[in-house]
Amino acid sequence: MKRMLLVLVLFATTIAQSQEKTFEKEVHKISKRIENITTKQKDSLKVKVVNIDKRLDKGEITKTTAETLKQEVAAYHARRIETLVSEQERLLQLLVQDKTNGKIASSNELYFNDDDINTFTVGHKTFRFSINDEDNDHLNTEKHPEDKKKDRGLGNRTTSQFVFALGVNNVLDNNDFSSLNNSEYQFWRSRFYEVGFTWKTSITKRPSQLYFKYGVSFLWNNLRPENNQFHLKNDKVTELQDFPENLSESRLRHVQMNFPMHLEWDLSKNSVFKDGGISDRTNQAVRLGVGGFVGFKLGTRQYLEFDDANNIDIEEVQYDNFNMNTVNYGLSAYVGYKATSLYLKYDLNPLFKNTETRNISMGVRFDLN
């Protein structure tokens, strides 16, 4: 029993000491934040005063104007110190009140770093506080106001888009566009679907209308032959042959992963602010993209559906590469308004080995920010 009482006393003493140290730690953090607030505001004020004196020496402003500007920045930073310190005083009052009520339950660590200064724990809640504000920009730079106006558009130079495209597939023989008139594939039923992500980076650091667009996408390309034909692999050559039964479905599908790259002209009008600053805007007007792609096949299969001699419905899936080239590359372009564009894609290398048959796709493309 005595041993149990001793353990309880030691446990209670440890908790009391831990709470006392925790309270001191929180008070120290608040005082450190107040010190940092004061230091940062004073440093920012000094930088501004130096800039004003430089403008006075260059003859950009008069002595009277310089004195007026100094008074204004001094009053501004005095208000900032008062506002930020009052917030810390409010937290200190909460801390004292909860210490009196025995509700403090923060970390028992005896040591902490500068990152801990920006946290404040009362009861079961942890508050985060930041003393960073717009004045910090003046601590690392002495730019002229005109330079700051120009820099407004230097935010994130890269944006991302979700891309979805769909349309029709077909083939060209010997790079002859007129061969579409005699194509052995159904034009409107040979469709493609594309899903992917792109990144759009401004070519220059200043707001502009020229971008480099790149990304990754997955394509599902379907080719449906005309006249009850299907694809037959004959050693190293894949040919279209007549099927002995009446086909209700004949479709060759190949899935590929592409890495597109385009140079895009985006004619969106940039935002101009009252102070002369410019901010970049995209996907708000006419867009034109030209470039290409490189990719590889992920898989190929042929779907056949027909009724056999016993009038039984047969659905057959054939898995093979059908002599398709694994690596593919080509040209692509799009033109449109805002997020919607007309899309054209053409393979430069043959679709099948030992042939001059090349895939061509035309459709609609959506680039969604």
C-alpha positions in Angstrom: 0.0 0.0 0.0 2.8 2.4 0.9 4.6 1.5 -2.3 1.4 2.3 -4.3 1.0 5.7 -2.5 4.6 6.5 -3.3 4.1 5.8 -6.9 1.0 8.0 -7.0 2.9 10.8 -5.3 5.8 10.6 -7.8 3.3 10.5 -10.7 1.5 13.6 -9.5 4.7 15.4 -8.9 5.9 14.6 -12.4 2.7 15.8 -14.0 2.9 19.1 -12.0 6.5 19.7 -13.0 5.7 18.8 -16.6 2.8 21.2 -16.7 5.0 24.0 -15.2 7.7 23.4 -17.8 5.1 23.4 -20.5 3.6 26.6 -19.4 7.1 28.2 -19.3 7.7 26.9 -22.8 4.5 28.4 -24.2 5.3 31.8 -22.5 8.7 31.7 -24.0 7.3 31.0 -27.5 5.0 33.9 -27.2 7.7 36.3 -26.1 9.9 35.0 -28.9 7.2 35.7 -31.4 6.7 39.2 -30.1 10.5 39.8 -30.4 10.5 38.5 -34.0 7.5 40.7 -34.9 9.2 43.8 -33.6 12.5 42.9 -35.3 11.0 42.2 -38.7 8.9 45.3 -38.7 11.8 47.5 -37.8 14.1 45.9 -40.4 11.4 46.4 -43.0 11.0 50.0 -42.0 14.8 50.6 -42.3 14.8 49.1 -45.9 12.0 51.4 -46.9 13.7 54.4 -45.5 16.9 53.6 -47.4 14.9 53.2 -50.6 13.3 56.6 -50.0 16.7 58.2 -49.4 18.0 56.7 -52.7 15.1 58.1 -54.6 15.7 61.5 -53.0 19.4 61.3 -54.0 18.5 60.5 -57.6 16.2 63.5 -57.7 13.1 61.3 -58.3 11.3 63.0 -55.3 11.6 66.2 -53.4 12.8 66.4 -49.8 9.2 67.3 -48.6 7.9 64.2 -50.3 10.6 62.1 -48.8 9.8 63.2 -45.3 6.1 62.5 -45.9 6.8 59.0 -47.2 9.0 58.3 -44.2 6.2 59.4 -41.8 3.7 57.2 -43.7 5.9 54.0 -43.6 6.8 54.6 -39.9 3.1 54.9 -39.0 2.2 51.8 -41.0 4.8 49.6 -39.3 3.8 51.0 -35.9 0.2 49.9 -36.6 1.5 46.5 -37.8 3.4 46.0 -34.6 0.4 47.0 -32.5 -1.9 44.6 -34.4 0.4 41.6 -34.4 1.5 42.0 -30.8 -2.1 42.4 -29.6 -2.8 39.0 -31.1 0.0 37.5 -29.0 -1.3 39.2 -25.9 -4.7 37.6 -26.5 -3.0 34.2 -26.7 -1.1 34.9 -23.5 -4.3 35.7 -21.7 -5.8 32.4 -22.9 -2.6 30.6 -21.7 -2.8 32.1 -18.2 -6.5 31.4 -17.9 -6.0 27.7 -19.0 -3.0 27.4 -16.7 -5.1 28.6 -13.8 -7.8 26.0 -14.7 -5.2 23.2 -15.2 -6.1 22.6 -18.8 -2.7 22.9 -20.4 -1.7 19.7 -22.1 1.0 20.4 -24.7 4.3 18.6 -25.3 6.6 18.0 -22.4 9.8 18.5 -24.4 12.4 20.7 -22.7 13.9 21.9 -26.0 12.4 23.3 -29.1 13.5 25.0 -32.3 12.3 28.1 -34.2 9.5 26.1 -35.9 7.9 25.5 -32.5 7.6 29.2 -32.0 4.8 29.3 -34.6 2.6 26.8 -32.7 0.5 27.4 -29.6 -1.3 24.6 -27.7 -4.1 25.0 -25.3 -6.2 22.1 -24.0 -6.6 19.7 -26.9 -6.2 22.4 -29.6 -3.0 23.5 -31.4 -2.9 27.0 -32.9 -0.5 27.9 -35.6 0.6 31.5 -36.0 2.6 33.2 -38.7 4.3 36.5 -38.4 5.1 36.6 -42.1 3.3 39.3 -44.0 3.7 41.4 -47.1 6.5 43.4 -45.5 8.9 40.4 -45.8 9.4 41.2 -49.5 11.2 44.4 -48.5 13.7 42.5 -46.4 15.2 40.7 -49.4 14.9 43.3 -52.2 15.4 46.9 -52.9 13.5 47.0 -56.2 12.1 50.2 -57.6 8.2 50.3 -57.6 8.2 50.1 -61.4 10.1 46.8 -61.2 7.6 45.4 -58.8 4.8 46.2 -61.2 6.5 44.2 -63.9 7.1 41.3 -61.6 3.5 40.8 -60.8 3.1 38.2 -63.6 6.0 36.1 -62.4 3.9 33.7 -60.3 3.5 30.1 -61.3 4.8 29.9 -64.9 3.4 26.3 -65.2 -0.2 25.3 -65.1 -1.8 21.8 -65.5 -4.7 20.5 -67.5 -6.9 17.4 -67.7 -7.2 16.4 -71.3 -10.0 14.4 -72.9 -10.3 13.9 -76.7 -12.5 11.8 -78.9 -13.1 11.4 -82.6 -12.7 9.1 -85.6 -9.8 6.9 -86.7 -8.8 5.8 -90.1 -5.7 5.0 -92.1 -3.7 6.6 -95.0 -1.9 4.5 -97.6 1.5 5.8 -98.7 0.9 9.1 -97.1 -1.8 9.9 -99.6 -4.7 11.8 -98.1 -7.0 10.9 -101.0 -6.7 7.2 -100.0 -9.4 8.0 -97.4 -11.9 7.9 -100.2 -11.2 4.2 -100.8 -10.5 3.3 -97.1 -11.4 -0.3 -96.1 -12.4 1.0 -92.6 -15.7 2.5 -91.5 -15.1 6.2 -91.1 -17.7 7.1 -88.4 -17.5 3.8 -86.5 -13.7 3.7 -86.2 -13.4 5.9 -83.1 -10.6 6.9 -80.7 -10.6 8.1 -77.1 -7.8 9.9 -75.3 -7.4 10.7 -71.6 -4.4 12.4 -70.0 -2.7 15.2 -68.2 -0.6 18.1 -69.6 1.6 20.8 -68.2 1.8 24.2 -69.8 4.9 26.4 -69.2 5.4 29.9 -70.4 8.4 30.2 -72.7 9.5 33.5 -71.1 9.5 34.7 -67.5 7.3 37.7 -68.4 3.6 37.2 -69.2 3.4 36.2 -72.8 1.3 34.2 -75.3 3.8 31.4 -76.2 3.9 28.2 -74.1 5.5 24.8 -74.2 2.9 22.1 -73.5 3.9 18.5 -72.6 2.3 15.6 -70.8 1.2 12.0 -70.8 -2.0 10.4 -72.2 -3.6 7.0 -72.9 -5.4 6.3 -76.2 -7.9 3.7 -77.2 -7.9 3.4 -81.0 -10.5 1.3 -82.8 -10.6 0.3 -86.4 -13.7 -1.4 -87.9 -13.3 -2.9 -91.3 -15.9 -2.6 -94.1 -17.5 -5.4 -96.0 -17.5 -8.2 -93.4 -13.7 -8.3 -93.2 -11.4 -9.0 -90.3 -7.7 -8.8 -89.6 -5.7 -12.0 -90.3 -2.1 -12.4 -89.3 -0.2 -14.2 -92.0 3.3 -14.7 -90.8 4.9 -11.2 -90.8 2.1 -9.5 -92.7 -1.4 -8.6 -91.4 -4.1 -8.4 -94.0 -7.8 -7.8 -94.2 -9.7 -10.9 -95.3 -13.4 -11.9 -95.8 -14.9 -13.7 -92.9 -16.8 -16.9 -93.7 -19.7 -16.0 -91.4 -21.8 -12.9 -91.3 -20.1 -10.6 -88.8 -22.1 -8.3 -86.5 -18.9 -6.9 -85.0 -15.4 -6.7 -86.3 -13.1 -4.4 -84.4 -9.3 -4.1 -83.9 -8.4 -2.1 -80.8 -5.0 -1.1 -79.8 -4.2 0.8 -76.6 -1.1 3.0 -76.4 0.6 5.4 -74.0 1.8 8.7 -75.6 4.0 11.6 -74.5 2.7 14.6 -76.4 4.7 17.9 -76.9 3.3 21.0 -78.4 4.2 24.7 -78.9 1.1 26.6 -78.1 0.0 30.1 -79.0 -2.6 31.3 -76.5 -4.1 34.6 -77.5 -5.8 35.2 -74.1 -5.6 38.8 -73.0 -3.5 39.3 -69.9 -4.9 41.0 -66.9 -3.7 44.6 -66.5 -4.0 46.2 -63.1 -4.5 49.9 -62.2 -0.9 50.3 -61.1 0.3 49.0 -64.5 1.1 45.4 -63.3 0.4 42.5 -65.7 -0.8 39.0 -64.8 -0.8 36.0 -67.1 -4.1 34.5 -68.2 -4.6 31.3 -70.3 -7.4 29.3 -71.9 -9.6 32.4 -72.3 -9.3 32.9 -76.1 -8.2 31.4 -79.3 -5.4 28.7 -78.9 -3.2 27.0 -81.5 -0.9 24.1 -80.8 1.5 22.4 -83.1 3.9 19.6 -82.2 4.1 15.8 -82.0 4.2 12.8 -79.9 6.1 9.6 -79.1 4.6 6.5 -77.5 4.3 2.8 -77.4 1.6 0.1 -77.6 0.3 -1.4 -74.4 -1.9 -4.1 -76.0 -3.8 -5.1 -79.1 -6.9 -7.3 -79.5 -9.5 -8.1 -82.1 -13.2 -8.5 -81.3 -15.4 -10.7 -83.5 -19.1 -11.4 -83.1 -21.1 -13.6 -85.5 -23.7 -16.4 -85.7 -22.3 -19.9 -86.5 -24.0 -22.5 -88.7 -26.2 -23.6 -85.8 -27.4 -20.0 -85.3 -25.5 -19.7 -82.0 -24.2 -16.2 -81.2 -20.4 -16.3 -80.9 -18.3 -13.6 -79.3 -14.6 -14.1 -79.9 -11.6 -12.0 -78.6 -8.2 -12.6 -80.2 -5.1 -11.4 -78.3 -2.1 -10.7 -80.5 0.1 -7.8 -81.6 -1.1 -8.4 -85.2 2.4 -7.2 -86.4 1.8 -3.7 -85.1 4.8 -1.5 -84.5 5.3 -1.3 -80.7 6.8 2.2 -80.8 4.9 4.9 -82.6 5.6 8.6 -83.2 3.9 11.3 -85.3 2.6 14.9 -85.6 -0.3 16.5 -84.0 -2.0 19.9 -83.9 -5.1 21.6 -82.5 -6.9 24.9 -82.8 -9.8 26.1 -80.8 -11.4 28.6 -78.4 -10.9 28.4 -74.6 -11.0 24.8 -73.5 -12.4 23.3 -76.7 -10.3 22.5 -79.8 -10.4 20.7 -83.1 -7.7 18.0 -83.0 -5.6 16.2 -85.7 -3.1 13.5 -85.1 -1.1 11.5 -87.7 1.4 8.7 -87.2 4.7 9.0 -89.1 5.6 5.4 -88.8 3.4 2.6 -90.2 0.7 1.1 -88.1 1.6 -2.5 -89.3 5.0 -3.8 -90.0 5.9 -4.3 -93.7 3.2 -1.9 -94.8 2.8 1.8 -95.7 -0.5 2.1 -93.7 -0.5 4.9 -91.2 -3.1 5.9 -88.6 -4.8 9.2 -88.7 -7.2 10.6 -86.0 -9.5 13.6 -86.1 -11.8 14.8 -83.4 -12.5 17.2 -80.6 -10.2 17.9 -77.7 -10.9 19.4 -74.2 -8.1 21.0 -72.1 -9.6 21.7 -68.7 -7.5 23.7 -66.2 
